[in-house]
């Protein structure tokens, strides 16, 4: 089963090579074509890291219940 990160890993080189090739065929210089392809690849990486970032299933310290301090009983 293909997951989100598998798709991103496939789209990164596809975007870089595909956009570079398409723009160079259309008539852009190679420098501009590679730059625009790289920008799209970086946007894909940024989306995978920051917008839809990987999460762990372990509870964080903020979500774990804290124990109450010991009660001092003096008789």
DRENVEX-111760 format. One record per residue: x, y, z of N, C-alpha, C, O in turn. Coordinates in steps of 0.001 Angstrom, whole numbers, padded with zeros to 6 digits, always signed. Layout:
! DRENVEX-111760
XYZXYZXYZXYZ ...
! end
This chain:
! DRENVEX-111760
+000831-001160+000000+000000+000000+000000+000891+001244+000000+001790+001378+000830 +000634+002124-000917+001426+003343-001040+000901+004392-000081-000290+004703-000068 +001795+004925+000711+001424+005949+001677+001900+007315+001213+002555+007446+000179 +001561+008321+001991+001857+009710+001646+003354+009931+001423+003748+010544+000431 +004179+009441+002329+005611+009693+002228+006237+008914+001074+007241+009356+000514 +005679+007785+000711+006148+007072-000477+005875+007902-001725+006713+007975-002624 +004711+008522-001777+004385+009380-002915+005301+010599-002978+005759+010980-004056 +005565+011199-001842+006450+012364-001806+007844+011989-002277+008463+012724-003047 +008345+010839-001816+009677+010412-002240+009743+010140-003738+010802+010298-004345 +008647+009739-004334+008617+009550-005776+008430+010853-006534+008952+011014-007637 +007688+011782-005947+007416+013050-006629+008596+014013-006620+008693+014866-007502 +009482+013901-005659+010607+014833-005579+011491+014747-006836+011693+015771-007488 +012020+013583-007197+012825+013551-008424+011980+013726-009687+012452+014274-010683 +010739+013261-009640+009868+013432-010803+009610+014910-011078+009623+015341-012231 +009376+015680-010027+009161+017118-010198+010435+017798-010693+010388+018640-011590 +011554+017434-010113+012810+018067-010512+013137+017776-011971+013448+018690-012734 +013068+016520-012354+013414+016140-013724+012304+016520-014705+012584+017036-015787 +011056+016269-014336+009943+016530-015235+009737+018004-015525+009563+018397-016678 +009757+018821-014481+009570+020261-014683+010762+020854-015422+010593+021718-016282 +011958+020396-015093+013142+020875-015804+013059+020525-017281+013326+021368-018138 +012693+019300-017578+012583+018891-018983+011482+019623-019723+011676+020052-020860 +010331+019771-019090+009210+020450-019748+009526+021910-020013+009223+022424-021089 +010124+022577-019054+010436+023991-019243+011552+024205-020250+011542+025195-020982 +012509+023298-020298+013578+023453-021286+013061+023176-022697+013547+023772-023658 +012087+022286-022832+011484+022038-024148+010673+023249-024607+010665+023590-025790 +009991+023895-023660+009175+025060-023987+010049+026231-024432+009605+027063-025223 +011268+026307-023943+012154+027369-024395+012873+028121-023301+013640+029038-023594 +012650+027760-022040+013372+028409-020956+014814+027932-020958+015114+026834-021427 +015705+028762-020431+017100+028343-020320+017203+027237-019269+016327+027084-018417 +018257+026496-019346+018435+025373-018428+018566+025848-016981+018114+025171-016057 +019175+026994-016792+019331+027527-015433+017975+027842-014807+017735+027516-013645 +017099+028468-015564+015770+028803-015050+014944+027538-014849+014223+027419-013859 +015042+026602-015771+014260+025369-015685+014654+024545-014467+013787+024034-013758 +015942+024412-014218+016407+023651-013050+016007+024358-011762+015620+023713-010788 +016101+025676-011758+015730+026437-010554+014252+026263-010220+013903+026056-009058 +013387+026344-011218+011958+026180-010956+011620+024739-010565+010760+024519-009712 +012274+023776-011168+012068+022385-010766+012525+022141-009337+011889+021395-008593 +013631+022771-008956+014138+022619-007592+013214+023285-006584+013040+022780-005475 +012616+024420-006959+011683+025100-006052+010482+024209-005769+010040+024115-004624 +009952+023559-006789+008808+022666-006588+009212+021480-005717+008439+021055-004859 +010401+020945-005922+010873+019827-005094+011029+020243-003640+010680+019486-002735 +011548+021433-003415+011706+021929-002041+010345+022158-001395+010177+021895-000205 +009373+022644-002162+008028+022811-001622+007407+021477-001224+006711+021392-000212 +007655+020442-002010+007163+019107-001648+007804+018627-000348+007129+018066+000515 +009091+018847-000216+009795+018430+001001+009278+019223+002200+009056+018661+003273 +009087+020523+002014+008573+021361+003102+007181+020956+003533+006860+020976+004721 +006350+020588+002564+005002+020143+002908+005053+018844+003702+004316+018675+004674 +005919+017935+003290+006015+016652+003986+006590+016803+005390+006261+016019+006281 +007436+017795+005593+008050+017957+006909+007223+018817+007861+007101+018493+009042 +006657+019909+007352+006067+020884+008255+004541+020924+008227+003921+021167+009262 +003929+020695+007085+002471+020746+007017+001878+019406+007408+000963+019342+008228 +002393+018344+006827+001907+017000+007118+003071+016193+007697+003438+015143+007170 +003633+016693+008770+004838+016111+009352+004616+014758+009990+003505+014414+010391 +005687+014001+010076+005582+012700+010728+005380+012875+012227+005958+013772+012841 +004571+012028+012799+004302+012077+014231+004579+010709+014829+004547+009690+014139 +004847+010707+016102+005064+009446+016801+003807+009081+017565+002998+009946+017899 +003650+007813+017838+002477+007343+018561+002667+007347+020072+001728+007067+020816 +003860+007660+020525+004110+007672+021954+003599+008987+022538+003754+010040+021919 +002996+008935+023713+002485+010169+024317+003630+011068+024754+004673+010590+025199 +003430+012351+024626+004456+013295+025038+004373+013537+026541+003438+013085+027202 +005341+014240+027062+005380+014496+028500+004226+015399+028926+003759+015308+030061 +003767+016260+028040+002687+017175+028404+001346+016449+028515+000462+016899+029243 +001186+015343+027810-000095+014657+027841-000176+013558+028891-001252+013003+029114 +000929+013234+029536+000902+012207+030572+000418+012840+031879+000766+013980+032188 -000361+012116+032622-000852+012675+033885+000286+012835+034878+001178+011993+034977 +000231+013914+035591+001263+014155+036593+000787+013630+037935-000404+013658+038246 +001712+013164+038704+001338+012663+040027+001283+013845+040994+002033+014813+040869 +000402+013738+041930+000268+014813+042914+001398+014701+043926+001912+013610+044174 +001779+015820+044502+002869+015774+045491+002430+015015+046739+001238+014963+047042 +003351+014445+047441+002978+013699+048651+002354+014595+049696+002728+015757+049854 +001407+014035+050397+000695+014791+051428+001454+014621+052738+001726+013505+053181 +001782+015737+053334+002478+015705+054630+001442+015660+055741+000672+016601+055934 +001437+014580+056448+000514+014463+057586+001337+014467+058862+002188+013604+059079 +001078+015403+059654+001769+015449+060945+000740+015265+062055-000260+015982+062098 +000969+014353+062913+000046+014066+064005+000590+014524+065310-000061+014361+066342 
! end
